[in-house]
Amino acid sequence: MRVDNLTTLIYITRGDKCLFIRKTRKGDMNLDKYLGIGGHFESDETAEECVLRELYEEAAITEGDLENFSYRGLITFISSEYPTEYMHTFTATVADDFELPERSCDEGELCWVPLKEINDLPVWEGDKIMFDYLFGSMKDSGFFTMKFRYEGDRLAEHMEKNW
């Protein structure tokens, strides 16, 4: 059984690129936005189990493919239009010669995006703050927590803390 307000995301880098999924499912709150791979917890799953299951389901990537697999932070996403979500955020790397398996994903289109271009993608405003903790000036800061409150698609308030 799916747990609606607990989710995971993983951002995987290969060299100077990051793996994203452009959401294409009609009716999805993330339609046409670029996100890391992830999804909702199933009952009795840990955050790690959830993110690894979602990663395999959406991209056919296994834990054995990953290097530097790390639990990076917890983000509270509050919206005027959608239920609150608690997003457990991970990062990992793959080898420079890693190729995605040939398969389609019903969640959207998988793509490698140069890290220098990720802030130009259509993403939630708060993701750009998170990207600084994952890939920018705060990348070596350790575990973080963030709270993003949205009014529609506009980021109305945010808080961040490095632990």
Secondary structure, DSSP 8 states (H G I E B T S, - for coil): -EEEEEEEEEEEEETTEEEEEEE--TT-TTTT-EE-EEEEEETT--HHHHHHHHHHHHH---GGG-EEEEEEEEEEEEESSS--EEEEEEEEE--TT----S---TTEEEEEEEGGGGGGSS--HHHHHHHHHHHSTTTTS--EEEEEEEETTEEEEEEEEE-
